[in-house]
């Protein structure tokens, strides 16, 4: 097992920010359109899905069997407004920068780096 071979190994995970299913998106919009999900319900559905996924990752990171080696990074609300999205799931450079700042903070804390 990797954690036995590498004593200081840390695994960082995140569950995405709340993305917006938009007409020009290539991932969320077509699937929701195909399933005839009303446009008004799409963003709330995505929010619930992202929140549930993040909750599961938090549980995983908190599992005592991992001894604090799995670290959850909450990226929700980090990307910013809808203008900062590249393809409605992945942020543009500035959005990635804000997400990276959250990772940097968690990495610094995990390895006690100032």
C-alpha positions in Angstrom: 0.0 0.0 0.0 1.3 3.5 -0.9 0.7 4.8 2.6 3.0 2.1 4.0 5.7 2.9 1.5 5.5 6.7 1.8 5.0 7.7 5.4 4.3 11.3 4.7 1.9 10.7 1.8 -1.1 13.0 1.8 -4.0 12.7 -0.7 -6.0 15.8 -1.5 -9.4 15.6 -3.0 -12.2 18.1 -4.0 -15.7 17.8 -5.2 -15.9 20.7 -7.7 -17.6 24.0 -7.3 -21.3 24.6 -8.1 -21.4 24.7 -11.9 -24.2 26.2 -13.9 -25.9 24.2 -16.7 -26.0 26.7 -19.5 -27.2 26.6 -23.1 -23.6 26.8 -24.5 -22.3 24.1 -22.2 -21.2 20.7 -23.6 -21.7 18.5 -20.5 -24.6 19.5 -18.3 -27.1 21.2 -20.6 -27.4 18.5 -23.2 -27.9 15.7 -20.6 -30.6 17.7 -18.8 -32.2 18.7 -22.1 -32.3 15.0 -23.2 -34.0 14.1 -19.9 -36.4 17.0 -20.3 -35.5 18.6 -17.0 -37.1 22.0 -16.7 -34.5 24.8 -17.0 -35.6 26.3 -13.7 -34.7 23.1 -11.9 -31.3 22.5 -13.5 -29.1 24.7 -11.3 -30.7 23.5 -8.0 -30.3 19.9 -9.1 -26.6 20.5 -9.9 -26.1 22.2 -6.5 -27.6 19.2 -4.7 -25.5 16.8 -6.6 -22.3 18.7 -6.0 -23.2 19.1 -2.3 -23.8 15.4 -1.9 -20.6 14.5 -3.7 -18.7 16.9 -1.4 -20.3 15.5 1.7 -19.2 12.0 0.7 -15.6 13.2 0.1 -15.6 14.9 3.5 -16.7 11.6 5.1 -14.0 9.7 3.2 -11.4 12.2 4.4 -12.6 11.9 7.9 -12.4 8.1 8.0 -10.1 7.2 10.9 -8.7 4.3 8.9 -6.8 6.9 6.7 -5.2 8.6 9.7 -5.6 12.1 8.4 -3.8 11.3 5.1 -6.8 12.0 3.0 -7.6 15.7 3.0 -10.7 17.2 1.6 -10.5 20.7 0.0 -13.8 22.5 -0.3 -13.9 24.3 -3.6 -17.5 25.3 -3.6 -17.9 29.0 -4.2 -14.2 29.3 -5.1 -14.4 29.7 -8.9 -16.7 32.8 -8.8 -19.4 33.9 -11.1 -20.5 32.2 -14.3 -18.1 34.4 -16.4 -15.2 32.5 -14.9 -16.2 29.1 -16.3 -14.4 27.6 -19.4 -16.9 24.9 -20.3 -19.5 25.1 -17.5 -17.6 22.5 -15.4 -14.0 23.6 -15.6 -13.0 27.2 -14.6 -11.0 29.6 -16.7 -7.5 30.6 -15.5 -8.7 33.1 -12.8 -11.1 30.6 -11.4 -8.5 27.8 -11.3 -6.2 30.3 -9.5 -8.8 30.8 -6.7 -9.2 27.0 -6.5 -5.4 26.6 -6.4 -5.3 29.0 -3.5 -7.6 26.8 -1.5 -5.4 23.8 -2.3 -2.2 25.8 -1.4 -3.7 26.7 2.0 -4.7 23.1 2.7 -1.3 21.7 1.6 0.5 24.3 3.7 -1.5 23.4 6.7 -1.1 19.6 6.1 2.7 19.9 5.9 2.9 22.8 8.3 4.5 25.1 5.7 4.3 28.9 6.4 
